[in-house]
Amino acid sequence: MAVSARTTLEFPSEFPIKVMGRHDSDLRALTQAIVERHTGVLADSSVRVRKSTDGNFLAVTYLVVAQSQAQLDDVYRELTACEAVLMAL
């Protein structure tokens, strides 16, 4: 019997979206605009930014209230199409 690796989410649900890119890019502004286009305006408390130890990379985590899997799929599709984004989790 095969076990699915995909976990079923219940919506609406708080969901963290983590984006990584080079520190010298305008990563936060670009990715926040993408996320907010799909989820609405985020409070500053819903955004966390961390620099890598060497300062070359930036990780931005957005805590959103996801309404559906389709909404999350749209966010990730647009984030991964953004040239400043190296990885979106």
N, C-alpha and C positions, 0 to 999 in steps of 0.2 A: 504494500500500500504506500503510495507516494504522499509525502507531506508537503504542503505548499509553504514556501518561504515567505510569501507575502502575508503580512498581517492586515486584518480587516480593521479599519479605523471607524469610529463612530463620529458622526458630524452633527452639529458643529463641534469642533475640538481645537484646543490650543495646540499649535504645531510649530516647532522650531525649524527655520530654514537657514542653513549655514552656507555662506558664500566665501570663497577664497580667491584672492588675486594678488597682483603685485602691489606693493605699498605706494609706488610712484604713480599709480593710476587714480582716477577719480572714482574708485570702486564703490564707496558708500553712496555717493549721489546717484550714480548710474543704477545700481542695484536697488536702492530704496525706491526710486521712481518706478522700476519694473514691479517690485513687490506691491507697492501701493496702488498701482494701476489695477491689480487683480484683487486686492484685499481691503482697500480703503486706507485712509491716513493712519499712520502708526504713531503712537505716543513715543516720546524719547525713551521711556522706561522699557519699551519693547524692542529696543535695538542695543546690541552689545558689540563693541569693536575691540579687537585684540591684534597687536602687532606680533610678528614672529620674533624670536630671540635675537636674530641678526638684523631685524628691521626691514628685511626685503619684502616680506609678505604681510598681508592684512587678512584677517578673518572677521566677517560681519555676520552676526546671528540676529535674525528677525523672528520674534515670537508673534505669530499671527493666529487669528481665529479662523481656521479653515472651515469652509461651508460644504465642500465636496471634494472628492478625489479628482474630478475634472478640473476644478479650480487649481488644485495643487499641481496637476499635470501641466496646465497652462503656464503657471509661474515658473516651473522648472524648465519648460521648453524655451521660454523667453530668456531666462537667466543663462542657460547654457549656450544660447545663440549670441550673447553679449561678448564681444572681444576682450573686455577687461576681466572676465570671469575665467579663472583657471579650473575651478571645481565648484559644484553646488551639491550639497547634501541635504 
